[in-house]
Amino acid sequence: MTELVNEKCEACRRDSPKVTNEEVAQLHPAVPEWEIVEEAEIPKLRRVFRYPDFAASLTFTDAVGALAEEQGHHPRIVTEWGSVTVTWWTHKIRNLHRNDFVMAAKTDQLYQPEA
Amino acid sequence: MTELVNEKCEACRRDSPKVTNEEVAQLHPAVPEWEIVEEAEIPKLRRVFRYPDFAASLTFTDAVGALAEEQGHHPRIVTEWGSVTVTWWTHKIRNLHRNDFVMAAKTDQLYQPEA
């Protein structure tokens, strides 16, 4: 987990390798709160972060957005009263890349649930 | 349109009236870019706003979030590279209220598409 968190997103091209099943088996336990979901046959990492109201949700959205800009890799963020749902995948390869697991770990690190 | 934009959201209770079909027929033309969609039998107003990148999307998300806090009525906001999808409905009545059309009009007013 700490290792993933400290990695930097690498530039991704259309021919970049998707994660293999073996890599998923190795990487997923480092971000166990993330579910692997399929949307239109594209596997993605998704986690719902709970917050007590809308303002707290939006603050987290901004933090994840700043991280995304810094790393040059961008998620889908659904901001609602009480929750933020973050989804990572790699558009260029229409699949999961190691970067997505790195970003999931970094997103976890930003999460500060309120009482 | 100008009239809706200038209305303030009114406090909503569980027994607040949902919009009637006649009101929808009257209000929808004021926010013609918004689609009425059903999710789990709840009608909602939804519009996709296009932006050239993630940072511009996030700026719009923040503006809509500030409006929501100001008016005390909160949407779902999906922030992605290139677009922000805003959905308004009234949780308490599991339906559309006049407030949602007011908020849609105010959201339109915030939209400044970039070149």
gemmi code that builds the backbone of each chain (N, CA, C; Angstrom):
import gemmi

chains = {
    "A": [
        ("MET", (0.837, -1.202, 0.000), (0.000, 0.000, 0.000), (0.868, 1.247, 0.000)),
        ("THR", (1.784, 1.321, 0.979), (2.662, 2.482, 1.014), (3.447, 2.592, -0.291)),
        ("GLU", (3.826, 1.466, -0.844), (4.576, 1.518, -2.094), (3.749, 2.121, -3.221)),
        ("LEU", (2.543, 1.639, -3.372), (1.675, 2.155, -4.428), (1.464, 3.655, -4.262)),
        ("VAL", (1.198, 4.055, -3.016), (0.933, 5.463, -2.728), (2.089, 6.348, -3.171)),
        ("ASN", (3.291, 5.819, -3.064), (4.460, 6.637, -3.382), (4.856, 6.613, -4.859)),
        ("GLU", (4.202, 5.765, -5.636), (4.499, 5.757, -7.070), (3.894, 6.985, -7.729)),
        ("LYS", (4.497, 7.361, -8.848), (3.934, 8.472, -9.608), (3.269, 7.886, -10.848)),
        ("CYS", (2.199, 8.521, -11.289), (1.548, 8.065, -12.504), (2.504, 8.186, -13.675)),
        ("GLU", (2.603, 7.145, -14.466), (3.454, 7.254, -15.645), (2.601, 7.616, -16.860)),
        ("ALA", (3.227, 8.263, -17.820), (2.507, 8.652, -19.037), (1.991, 7.393, -19.721)),
        ("CYS", (0.799, 7.483, -20.232), (0.121, 6.298, -20.754), (-0.182, 6.496, -22.236)),
        ("ARG", (0.162, 5.501, -23.031), (-0.147, 5.564, -24.470), (-1.163, 4.478, -24.800)),
        ("ARG", (-1.651, 4.547, -26.028), (-2.670, 3.575, -26.431), (-2.158, 2.144, -26.368)),
        ("ASP", (-0.825, 1.981, -26.522), (-0.279, 0.620, -26.485), (0.337, 0.285, -25.117)),
        ("SER", (0.011, 1.106, -24.117), (0.483, 0.777, -22.765), (-0.188, -0.507, -22.300)),
        ("PRO", (0.509, -1.260, -21.466), (-0.055, -2.551, -21.066), (-1.164, -2.404, -20.040)),
        ("LYS", (-2.246, -3.112, -20.263), (-3.254, -3.194, -19.211), (-2.717, -4.115, -18.118)),
        ("VAL", (-3.290, -4.023, -16.948), (-2.847, -4.929, -15.894), (-3.259, -6.359, -16.249)),
        ("THR", (-2.402, -7.287, -15.941), (-2.748, -8.697, -16.137), (-3.541, -9.193, -14.935)),
        ("ASN", (-4.133, -10.334, -15.064), (-4.865, -10.906, -13.921), (-3.946, -11.094, -12.717)),
        ("GLU", (-2.709, -11.451, -13.003), (-1.751, -11.653, -11.909), (-1.477, -10.330, -11.201)),
        ("GLU", (-1.343, -9.268, -11.993), (-1.094, -7.959, -11.380), (-2.304, -7.497, -10.562)),
        ("VAL", (-3.503, -7.742, -11.082), (-4.706, -7.384, -10.320), (-4.701, -8.118, -8.984)),
        ("ALA", (-4.375, -9.388, -9.027), (-4.347, -10.190, -7.788), (-3.320, -9.645, -6.808)),
        ("GLN", (-2.288, -9.037, -7.331), (-1.240, -8.479, -6.478), (-1.607, -7.065, -5.989)),
        ("LEU", (-2.203, -6.262, -6.887), (-2.450, -4.847, -6.582), (-3.746, -4.616, -5.792)),
        ("HIS", (-4.773, -5.401, -6.081), (-6.083, -5.134, -5.469), (-6.050, -5.179, -3.932)),
        ("PRO", (-5.324, -6.128, -3.342), (-5.277, -6.148, -1.865), (-4.688, -4.871, -1.251)),
        ("ALA", (-3.945, -4.108, -2.041), (-3.393, -2.849, -1.522), (-4.465, -1.759, -1.439)),
        ("VAL", (-5.546, -1.932, -2.191), (-6.655, -0.960, -2.156), (-7.970, -1.741, -2.019)),
        ("PRO", (-8.121, -2.409, -0.880), (-9.218, -3.375, -0.729), (-10.607, -2.754, -0.714)),
        ("GLU", (-10.692, -1.443, -0.441), (-11.999, -0.794, -0.404), (-12.550, -0.534, -1.796)),
        ("TRP", (-11.704, -0.698, -2.789), (-12.128, -0.401, -4.158), (-12.700, -1.648, -4.812)),
        ("GLU", (-13.834, -1.437, -5.467), (-14.507, -2.518, -6.174), (-14.098, -2.452, -7.642)),
        ("ILE", (-13.880, -3.599, -8.231), (-13.645, -3.599, -9.675), (-14.987, -3.808, -10.368)),
        ("VAL", (-15.419, -2.806, -11.114), (-16.726, -2.869, -11.786), (-16.512, -2.799, -13.294)),
        ("GLU", (-17.453, -3.315, -14.055), (-17.368, -3.215, -15.516), (-18.453, -2.279, -16.027)),
        ("GLU", (-18.057, -1.352, -16.877), (-19.024, -0.480, -17.536), (-18.738, -0.576, -19.024)),
        ("ALA", (-19.710, -1.037, -19.778), (-19.518, -1.207, -21.219), (-18.228, -1.992, -21.498)),
        ("GLU", (-18.071, -3.049, -20.726), (-16.938, -3.968, -20.879), (-15.583, -3.370, -20.517)),
        ("ILE", (-15.592, -2.191, -19.905), (-14.336, -1.592, -19.443), (-14.242, -1.779, -17.927)),
        ("PRO", (-13.221, -2.497, -17.443), (-13.080, -2.650, -15.994), (-12.603, -1.335, -15.368)),
        ("LYS", (-13.176, -1.010, -14.228), (-12.852, 0.248, -13.545), (-12.770, -0.011, -12.048)),
        ("LEU", (-12.045, 0.865, -11.370), (-11.976, 0.826, -9.902), (-12.923, 1.872, -9.347)),
        ("ARG", (-13.775, 1.459, -8.410), (-14.751, 2.402, -7.876), (-14.847, 2.300, -6.355)),
        ("ARG", (-14.897, 3.448, -5.713), (-15.128, 3.468, -4.268), (-16.059, 4.616, -3.893)),
        ("VAL", (-16.956, 4.350, -2.954), (-17.852, 5.382, -2.434), (-17.287, 5.876, -1.107)),
        ("PHE", (-17.068, 7.169, -1.007), (-16.577, 7.800, 0.222), (-17.749, 8.523, 0.889)),
        ("ARG", (-17.994, 8.233, 2.153), (-19.146, 8.813, 2.857), (-18.776, 10.112, 3.551)),
        ("TYR", (-19.667, 11.075, 3.453), (-19.499, 12.354, 4.144), (-20.835, 12.793, 4.720)),
        ("PRO", (-20.807, 13.652, 5.758), (-22.064, 13.981, 6.443), (-22.938, 15.003, 5.718)),
        ("ASP", (-22.399, 15.695, 4.729), (-23.225, 16.689, 4.041), (-22.626, 17.001, 2.669)),
        ("PHE", (-23.172, 18.005, 2.027), (-22.722, 18.322, 0.678), (-21.385, 19.060, 0.683)),
        ("ALA", (-21.226, 19.990, 1.613), (-19.997, 20.789, 1.647), (-18.774, 19.896, 1.851)),
        ("ALA", (-18.885, 18.928, 2.743), (-17.761, 18.025, 2.997), (-17.475, 17.170, 1.760)),
        ("SER", (-18.531, 16.757, 1.084), (-18.347, 15.997, -0.160), (-17.574, 16.836, -1.177)),
        ("LEU", (-17.986, 18.083, -1.322), (-17.366, 18.933, -2.339), (-15.895, 19.224, -2.014)),
        ("THR", (-15.587, 19.343, -0.741), (-14.194, 19.552, -0.339), (-13.334, 18.351, -0.766)),
        ("PHE", (-13.872, 17.156, -0.578), (-13.139, 15.953, -0.987), (-13.009, 15.895, -2.509)),
        ("THR", (-14.070, 16.238, -3.202), (-14.025, 16.284, -4.672), (-12.891, 17.192, -5.139)),
        ("ASP", (-12.769, 18.349, -4.514), (-11.706, 19.291, -4.890), (-10.322, 18.709, -4.616)),
        ("ALA", (-10.192, 17.991, -3.503), (-8.899, 17.390, -3.179), (-8.534, 16.315, -4.199)),
        ("VAL", (-9.503, 15.503, -4.567), (-9.245, 14.461, -5.570), (-8.951, 15.113, -6.929)),
        ("GLY", (-9.652, 16.188, -7.223), (-9.409, 16.901, -8.480), (-8.009, 17.482, -8.541)),
        ("ALA", (-7.540, 18.025, -7.421), (-6.181, 18.589, -7.388), (-5.145, 17.490, -7.571)),
        ("LEU", (-5.366, 16.352, -6.926), (-4.486, 15.193, -7.100), (-4.455, 14.758, -8.570)),
        ("ALA", (-5.618, 14.728, -9.181), (-5.717, 14.302, -10.586), (-4.916, 15.230, -11.497)),
        ("GLU", (-5.043, 16.530, -11.264), (-4.317, 17.505, -12.072), (-2.809, 17.358, -11.869)),
        ("GLU", (-2.430, 17.137, -10.637), (-1.013, 16.997, -10.293), (-0.395, 15.780, -10.970)),
        ("GLN", (-1.161, 14.704, -11.024), (-0.639, 13.448, -11.567), (-0.933, 13.290, -13.062)),
        ("GLY", (-1.772, 14.175, -13.589), (-2.099, 14.064, -15.012), (-2.939, 12.845, -15.353)),
        ("HIS", (-3.746, 12.401, -14.408), (-4.630, 11.253, -14.644), (-5.948, 11.584, -13.959)),
        ("HIS", (-7.059, 11.397, -14.653), (-8.325, 11.982, -14.190), (-9.435, 10.951, -14.020)),
        ("PRO", (-10.139, 11.024, -12.912), (-11.229, 10.072, -12.650), (-12.588, 10.658, -13.032)),
        ("ARG", (-13.621, 9.881, -12.819), (-14.974, 10.416, -12.755), (-15.291, 10.583, -11.276)),
        ("ILE", (-15.803, 11.741, -10.912), (-16.144, 12.005, -9.514), (-17.621, 12.372, -9.427)),
        ("VAL", (-18.377, 11.613, -8.669), (-19.798, 11.909, -8.479), (-19.973, 12.510, -7.089)),
        ("THR", (-20.330, 13.786, -7.060), (-20.472, 14.517, -5.802), (-21.944, 14.609, -5.435)),
        ("GLU", (-22.293, 14.162, -4.235), (-23.679, 14.221, -3.771), (-23.689, 14.577, -2.296)),
        ("TRP", (-24.832, 14.990, -1.813), (-25.038, 15.118, -0.377), (-24.701, 13.770, 0.261)),
        ("GLY", (-23.655, 13.742, 1.087), (-23.391, 12.520, 1.837), (-22.404, 11.548, 1.227)),
        ("SER", (-22.034, 11.744, -0.017), (-21.069, 10.798, -0.587), (-20.372, 11.353, -1.818)),
        ("VAL", (-19.191, 10.812, -2.029), (-18.443, 11.075, -3.261), (-18.038, 9.708, -3.825)),
        ("THR", (-18.395, 9.452, -5.060), (-18.025, 8.189, -5.699), (-16.934, 8.479, -6.731)),
        ("VAL", (-15.792, 7.842, -6.533), (-14.653, 8.070, -7.421), (-14.434, 6.817, -8.269)),
        ("THR", (-14.247, 6.997, -9.552), (-14.015, 5.876, -10.459), (-12.762, 6.144, -11.282)),
        ("TRP", (-11.844, 5.192, -11.217), (-10.592, 5.303, -11.974), (-10.525, 4.231, -13.059)),
        ("TRP", (-10.114, 4.634, -14.249), (-9.753, 3.692, -15.302), (-8.904, 4.476, -16.294)),
        ("THR", (-8.336, 3.792, -17.270), (-7.456, 4.481, -18.207), (-8.126, 4.545, -19.575)),
        ("HIS", (-8.601, 5.744, -19.894), (-9.383, 5.949, -21.114), (-8.646, 5.427, -22.342)),
        ("LYS", (-7.341, 5.728, -22.419), (-6.609, 5.424, -23.655), (-6.560, 3.946, -23.969)),
        ("ILE", (-6.505, 3.125, -22.930), (-6.431, 1.682, -23.186), (-7.771, 0.994, -22.898)),
        ("ARG", (-8.768, 1.806, -22.505), (-10.103, 1.263, -22.186), (-9.976, 0.080, -21.223)),
        ("ASN", (-9.142, 0.274, -20.228), (-8.895, -0.821, -19.305), (-8.263, -0.255, -18.031)),
        ("LEU", (-7.884, -1.143, -17.139), (-7.148, -0.729, -15.947), (-5.654, -0.805, -16.206)),
        ("HIS", (-4.958, 0.213, -15.766), (-3.501, 0.285, -15.843), (-3.003, 0.334, -14.400)),
        ("ARG", (-1.749, 0.038, -14.219), (-1.179, 0.150, -12.869), (-1.435, 1.531, -12.267)),
        ("ASN", (-1.405, 2.569, -13.145), (-1.692, 3.936, -12.696), (-2.985, 4.033, -11.885)),
        ("ASP", (-3.994, 3.287, -12.299), (-5.295, 3.409, -11.643), (-5.230, 2.911, -10.201)),
        ("PHE", (-4.440, 1.883, -9.981), (-4.255, 1.389, -8.607), (-3.439, 2.395, -7.794)),
        ("VAL", (-2.459, 2.993, -8.434), (-1.674, 4.045, -7.762), (-2.604, 5.181, -7.342)),
        ("MET", (-3.461, 5.616, -8.268), (-4.367, 6.728, -7.968), (-5.399, 6.346, -6.902)),
        ("ALA", (-5.851, 5.101, -6.927), (-6.787, 4.642, -5.883), (-6.126, 4.746, -4.510)),
        ("ALA", (-4.868, 4.316, -4.437), (-4.149, 4.378, -3.154), (-3.975, 5.827, -2.713)),
        ("LYS", (-3.660, 6.696, -3.655), (-3.485, 8.113, -3.309), (-4.819, 8.737, -2.894)),
        ("THR", (-5.903, 8.316, -3.530), (-7.229, 8.831, -3.168), (-7.578, 8.408, -1.746)),
        ("ASP", (-7.302, 7.150, -1.421), (-7.539, 6.673, -0.051), (-6.821, 7.549, 0.965)),
        ("GLN", (-5.615, 7.961, 0.604), (-4.798, 8.747, 1.523), (-5.410, 10.129, 1.793)),
        ("LEU", (-6.207, 10.628, 0.841), (-6.843, 11.940, 1.005), (-8.089, 11.888, 1.884)),
        ("TYR", (-8.624, 10.689, 2.058), (-9.929, 10.558, 2.716), (-9.819, 10.788, 4.212)),
        ("GLN", (-10.536, 11.788, 4.678), (-10.616, 12.063, 6.113), (-12.081, 12.122, 6.510)),
        ("PRO", (-12.663, 10.956, 6.790), (-14.085, 10.945, 7.145), (-14.333, 11.772, 8.394)),
        ("GLU", (-15.437, 12.481, 8.383), (-15.762, 13.308, 9.550), (-16.625, 12.515, 10.516)),
        ("ALA", (-16.697, 13.012, 11.698), (-17.456, 12.279, 12.736), (-18.943, 12.275, 12.405)),
    ],
    "B": [
        ("MET", (-37.872, 32.507, -18.230), (-36.530, 32.068, -17.839), (-35.960, 33.020, -16.793)),
        ("THR", (-35.986, 34.328, -17.110), (-35.485, 35.309, -16.151), (-36.261, 35.201, -14.847)),
        ("GLU", (-37.556, 34.925, -14.950), (-38.350, 34.821, -13.721), (-37.883, 33.641, -12.860)),
        ("LEU", (-37.758, 32.486, -13.482), (-37.307, 31.312, -12.733), (-35.959, 31.581, -12.080)),
        ("VAL", (-35.040, 32.151, -12.867), (-33.692, 32.419, -12.376), (-33.720, 33.275, -11.119)),
        ("ASN", (-34.671, 34.168, -11.057), (-34.708, 35.102, -9.934), (-35.469, 34.572, -8.714)),
        ("GLU", (-36.103, 33.424, -8.867), (-36.779, 32.846, -7.704), (-35.759, 32.258, -6.743)),
        ("LYS", (-36.154, 32.193, -5.480), (-35.300, 31.555, -4.494), (-35.901, 30.192, -4.163)),
        ("CYS", (-35.045, 29.244, -3.868), (-35.543, 27.934, -3.481), (-36.346, 28.055, -2.202)),
        ("GLU", (-37.504, 27.438, -2.176), (-38.269, 27.474, -0.926), (-38.014, 26.196, -0.139)),
        ("ALA", (-38.160, 26.295, 1.153), (-37.961, 25.115, 2.001), (-38.948, 24.035, 1.598)),
        ("CYS", (-38.488, 22.828, 1.593), (-39.284, 21.729, 1.066), (-39.520, 20.698, 2.166)),
        ("ARG", (-40.773, 20.280, 2.300), (-41.095, 19.233, 3.268), (-41.585, 17.995, 2.531)),
        ("ARG", (-41.752, 16.927, 3.292), (-42.181, 15.680, 2.657), (-43.546, 15.801, 1.999)),
        ("ASP", (-44.356, 16.745, 2.492), (-45.687, 16.894, 1.900), (-45.759, 18.077, 0.934)),
        ("SER", (-44.586, 18.568, 0.534), (-44.574, 19.645, -0.467), (-45.103, 19.095, -1.790)),
        ("PRO", (-45.724, 19.955, -2.557), (-46.333, 19.453, -3.797), (-45.295, 19.189, -4.881)),
        ("LYS", (-45.419, 18.052, -5.532), (-44.601, 17.828, -6.720), (-45.202, 18.664, -7.844)),
        ("VAL", (-44.413, 18.905, -8.870), (-44.956, 19.658, -10.008), (-46.015, 18.807, -10.709)),
        ("THR", (-47.053, 19.455, -11.142), (-48.084, 18.755, -11.924), (-47.638, 18.706, -13.390)),
        ("ASN", (-48.323, 17.898, -14.172), (-47.998, 17.847, -15.606), (-48.142, 19.220, -16.252)),
        ("GLU", (-49.137, 19.960, -15.805), (-49.351, 21.300, -16.369), (-48.171, 22.214, -16.029)),
        ("GLU", (-47.677, 22.093, -14.797), (-46.533, 22.932, -14.415), (-45.276, 22.527, -15.192)),
        ("VAL", (-45.099, 21.234, -15.389), (-43.950, 20.799, -16.182), (-44.040, 21.402, -17.585)),
        ("ALA", (-45.229, 21.354, -18.159), (-45.420, 21.896, -19.513), (-45.115, 23.391, -19.554)),
        ("GLN", (-45.307, 24.034, -18.425), (-45.051, 25.481, -18.362), (-43.589, 25.781, -18.042)),
        ("LEU", (-42.997, 24.962, -17.173), (-41.641, 25.252, -16.681), (-40.531, 24.713, -17.599)),
        ("HIS", (-40.762, 23.575, -18.207), (-39.692, 22.943, -18.981), (-39.182, 23.837, -20.120)),
        ("PRO", (-40.067, 24.543, -20.840), (-39.560, 25.414, -21.920), (-38.608, 26.510, -21.424)),
        ("ALA", (-38.643, 26.814, -20.139), (-37.731, 27.827, -19.596), (-36.311, 27.262, -19.430)),
        ("VAL", (-36.199, 25.942, -19.372), (-34.885, 25.290, -19.253), (-34.806, 24.149, -20.279)),
        ("PRO", (-34.849, 24.528, -21.561), (-35.026, 23.524, -22.621), (-33.844, 22.574, -22.790)),
        ("GLU", (-32.668, 22.958, -22.275), (-31.499, 22.082, -22.421), (-31.544, 20.918, -21.432)),
        ("TRP", (-32.441, 20.983, -20.498), (-32.513, 19.937, -19.463), (-33.465, 18.835, -19.897)),
        ("GLU", (-32.987, 17.608, -19.732), (-33.768, 16.441, -20.076), (-34.468, 15.957, -18.800)),
        ("ILE", (-35.702, 15.524, -18.934), (-36.359, 14.891, -17.784), (-36.128, 13.390, -17.892)),
        ("VAL", (-35.398, 12.857, -16.923), (-35.059, 11.431, -16.958), (-35.667, 10.757, -15.731)),
        ("GLU", (-35.890, 9.469, -15.811), (-36.392, 8.725, -14.650), (-35.315, 7.782, -14.138)),
        ("GLU", (-35.095, 7.820, -12.855), (-34.179, 6.870, -12.211), (-34.936, 6.234, -11.060)),
        ("ALA", (-35.095, 4.940, -11.115), (-35.852, 4.229, -10.078), (-37.208, 4.906, -9.849)),
        ("GLU", (-37.850, 5.241, -10.967), (-39.195, 5.849, -10.963), (-39.240, 7.261, -10.399)),
        ("ILE", (-38.071, 7.857, -10.174), (-38.040, 9.250, -9.718), (-37.674, 10.141, -10.910)),
        ("PRO", (-38.556, 11.060, -11.294), (-38.203, 11.967, -12.385), (-37.171, 12.989, -11.931)),
        ("LYS", (-36.210, 13.264, -12.800), (-35.128, 14.188, -12.464), (-34.810, 15.050, -13.675)),
        ("LEU", (-34.220, 16.196, -13.422), (-33.746, 17.074, -14.490), (-32.252, 16.885, -14.657)),
        ("ARG", (-31.813, 16.650, -15.893), (-30.388, 16.376, -16.116), (-29.859, 17.142, -17.324)),
        ("ARG", (-28.705, 17.722, -17.176), (-28.042, 18.367, -18.307), (-26.543, 18.091, -18.255)),
        ("VAL", (-25.972, 17.849, -19.435), (-24.521, 17.668, -19.567), (-23.916, 18.978, -20.049)),
        ("PHE", (-22.952, 19.496, -19.319), (-22.241, 20.724, -19.679), (-20.859, 20.334, -20.195)),
        ("ARG", (-20.497, 20.798, -21.380), (-19.219, 20.416, -21.990), (-18.104, 21.391, -21.636)),
        ("TYR", (-16.946, 20.832, -21.348), (-15.769, 21.643, -21.053), (-14.557, 21.023, -21.716)),
        ("PRO", (-13.520, 21.815, -21.982), (-12.386, 21.296, -22.763), (-11.420, 20.420, -21.972)),
        ("ASP", (-11.503, 20.424, -20.670), (-10.560, 19.613, -19.894), (-11.109, 19.370, -18.486)),
        ("PHE", (-10.288, 18.797, -17.645), (-10.755, 18.457, -16.300), (-10.825, 19.679, -15.394)),
        ("ALA", (-9.824, 20.536, -15.500), (-9.775, 21.708, -14.614), (-10.992, 22.600, -14.818)),
        ("ALA", (-11.375, 22.805, -16.062), (-12.549, 23.638, -16.345), (-13.817, 22.968, -15.817)),
        ("SER", (-13.885, 21.654, -15.955), (-15.039, 20.919, -15.398), (-15.129, 21.139, -13.893)),
        ("LEU", (-13.987, 21.023, -13.229), (-13.986, 21.118, -11.770), (-14.352, 22.534, -11.302)),
        ("THR", (-13.935, 23.532, -12.045), (-14.301, 24.910, -11.715), (-15.819, 25.088, -11.764)),
        ("PHE", (-16.435, 24.492, -12.792), (-17.897, 24.580, -12.901), (-18.570, 23.812, -11.754)),
        ("THR", (-18.038, 22.647, -11.446), (-18.561, 21.862, -10.320), (-18.567, 22.698, -9.040)),
        ("ASP", (-17.480, 23.405, -8.813), (-17.394, 24.238, -7.607), (-18.424, 25.361, -7.623)),
        ("ALA", (-18.638, 25.936, -8.795), (-19.619, 27.019, -8.898), (-21.032, 26.484, -8.625)),
        ("VAL", (-21.349, 25.323, -9.173), (-22.668, 24.726, -8.935), (-22.800, 24.339, -7.461)),
        ("GLY", (-21.704, 23.842, -6.886), (-21.722, 23.494, -5.467), (-21.966, 24.702, -4.580)),
        ("ALA", (-21.349, 25.819, -4.911), (-21.544, 27.043, -4.125), (-22.997, 27.513, -4.235)),
        ("LEU", (-23.541, 27.445, -5.422), (-24.959, 27.794, -5.628), (-25.858, 26.891, -4.780)),
        ("ALA", (-25.543, 25.609, -4.784), (-26.350, 24.643, -4.031), (-26.339, 24.973, -2.536)),
        ("GLU", (-25.153, 25.283, -2.028), (-25.043, 25.617, -0.604), (-25.822, 26.888, -0.282)),
        ("GLU", (-25.715, 27.852, -1.184), (-26.389, 29.144, -0.997), (-27.908, 28.969, -0.951)),
        ("GLN", (-28.412, 28.087, -1.797), (-29.865, 27.924, -1.916), (-30.400, 26.810, -1.010)),
        ("GLY", (-29.479, 26.027, -0.433), (-29.938, 24.939, 0.436), (-30.619, 23.806, -0.316)),
        ("HIS", (-30.234, 23.612, -1.571), (-30.803, 22.523, -2.380), (-29.647, 21.950, -3.188)),
        ("HIS", (-29.512, 20.624, -3.183), (-28.260, 20.024, -3.657), (-28.467, 19.008, -4.777)),
        ("PRO", (-27.669, 19.094, -5.802), (-27.794, 18.178, -6.933), (-26.806, 17.022, -6.823)),
        ("ARG", (-26.854, 16.139, -7.792), (-25.744, 15.219, -8.034), (-24.908, 15.849, -9.151)),
        ("ILE", (-23.602, 15.890, -8.951), (-22.713, 16.474, -9.960), (-21.666, 15.436, -10.355)),
        ("VAL", (-21.629, 15.103, -11.633), (-20.636, 14.156, -12.124), (-19.556, 14.936, -12.874)),
        ("THR", (-18.356, 14.947, -12.305), (-17.253, 15.709, -12.867), (-16.330, 14.762, -13.627)),
        ("GLU", (-16.074, 15.064, -14.889), (-15.182, 14.238, -15.716), (-14.347, 15.152, -16.598)),
        ("TRP", (-13.285, 14.604, -17.143), (-12.553, 15.304, -18.189), (-13.556, 15.630, -19.299)),
        ("GLY", (-13.773, 16.935, -19.537), (-14.594, 17.301, -20.692), (-16.072, 17.521, -20.438)),
        ("SER", (-16.553, 17.132, -19.272), (-17.979, 17.375, -19.037), (-18.330, 17.351, -17.554)),
        ("VAL", (-19.413, 18.048, -17.272), (-20.026, 17.991, -15.943), (-21.510, 17.692, -16.157)),
        ("THR", (-21.997, 16.648, -15.518), (-23.413, 16.298, -15.628), (-24.095, 16.641, -14.311)),
        ("VAL", (-25.091, 17.520, -14.398), (-25.790, 17.966, -13.190), (-27.202, 17.381, -13.205)),
        ("THR", (-27.617, 16.848, -12.071), (-28.963, 16.267, -11.960), (-29.660, 16.858, -10.742)),
        ("TRP", (-30.830, 17.403, -10.990), (-31.636, 17.990, -9.911), (-32.914, 17.206, -9.698)),
        ("TRP", (-33.229, 16.931, -8.452), (-34.539, 16.420, -8.069), (-34.696, 16.707, -6.590)),
        ("THR", (-35.876, 16.430, -6.047), (-36.115, 16.755, -4.646), (-36.240, 15.465, -3.847)),
        ("HIS", (-35.175, 15.180, -3.096), (-35.090, 13.914, -2.385), (-36.311, 13.674, -1.505)),
        ("LYS", (-36.726, 14.725, -0.798), (-37.785, 14.541, 0.205), (-39.098, 14.065, -0.390)),
        ("ILE", (-39.389, 14.526, -1.608), (-40.671, 14.120, -2.205), (-40.447, 13.075, -3.296)),
        ("ARG", (-39.181, 12.675, -3.494), (-38.840, 11.690, -4.531), (-39.497, 12.060, -5.862)),
        ("ASN", (-39.373, 13.337, -6.187), (-40.025, 13.817, -7.389), (-39.419, 15.173, -7.766)),
        ("LEU", (-39.971, 15.785, -8.796), (-39.552, 17.137, -9.162), (-40.436, 18.158, -8.462)),
        ("HIS", (-39.806, 19.187, -7.956), (-40.492, 20.315, -7.326), (-40.150, 21.550, -8.172)),
        ("ARG", (-40.923, 22.564, -8.021), (-40.619, 23.810, -8.739), (-39.170, 24.255, -8.486)),
        ("ASN", (-38.703, 24.020, -7.235), (-37.311, 24.347, -6.888), (-36.305, 23.796, -7.904)),
        ("ASP", (-36.562, 22.591, -8.396), (-35.594, 21.962, -9.299), (-35.487, 22.724, -10.610)),
        ("PHE", (-36.604, 23.241, -11.069), (-36.573, 24.052, -12.288), (-35.873, 25.388, -12.017)),
        ("VAL", (-36.104, 25.957, -10.845), (-35.410, 27.188, -10.448), (-33.897, 26.942, -10.449)),
        ("MET", (-33.479, 25.807, -9.850), (-32.043, 25.509, -9.760), (-31.455, 25.215, -11.145)),
        ("ALA", (-32.221, 24.571, -11.993), (-31.746, 24.320, -13.365), (-31.488, 25.647, -14.078)),
        ("ALA", (-32.414, 26.593, -13.920), (-32.243, 27.904, -14.557), (-31.018, 28.621, -13.996)),
        ("LYS", (-30.826, 28.526, -12.695), (-29.662, 29.176, -12.078), (-28.364, 28.494, -12.522)),
        ("THR", (-28.409, 27.173, -12.696), (-27.221, 26.446, -13.159), (-26.862, 26.888, -14.576)),
        ("ASP", (-27.877, 27.014, -15.427), (-27.627, 27.485, -16.802), (-26.908, 28.831, -16.785)),
        ("GLN", (-27.304, 29.664, -15.842), (-26.734, 31.008, -15.776), (-25.241, 30.971, -15.402)),
        ("LEU", (-24.820, 29.914, -14.723), (-23.404, 29.796, -14.326), (-22.521, 29.288, -15.458)),
        ("TYR", (-23.139, 28.709, -16.468), (-22.374, 28.015, -17.508), (-21.685, 28.992, -18.447)),
        ("GLN", (-20.361, 28.898, -18.463), (-19.582, 29.723, -19.389), (-18.697, 28.798, -20.188)),
        ("PRO", (-19.226, 28.246, -21.277), (-18.420, 27.305, -22.065), (-17.189, 28.011, -22.602)),
        ("GLU", (-16.082, 27.279, -22.590), (-14.846, 27.864, -23.101), (-14.686, 27.544, -24.578)),
        ("ALA", (-13.821, 28.256, -25.211), (-13.639, 28.080, -26.662), (-13.047, 26.717, -26.963)),
    ],
}
model = gemmi.Model(1)
for chain_id, residues in chains.items():
    chain = gemmi.Chain(chain_id)
    for i, (resn, *xyz) in enumerate(residues, 1):
        res = gemmi.Residue()
        res.name, res.seqid = resn, gemmi.SeqId(i, " ")
        for name, pos in zip(("N", "CA", "C"), xyz):
            atom = gemmi.Atom()
            atom.name, atom.element = name, gemmi.Element(name[0])
            atom.pos, atom.b_iso = gemmi.Position(*pos), 0.0
            res.add_atom(atom)
        chain.add_residue(res)
    model.add_chain(chain)
structure = gemmi.Structure()
structure.add_model(model)
structure.setup_entities()
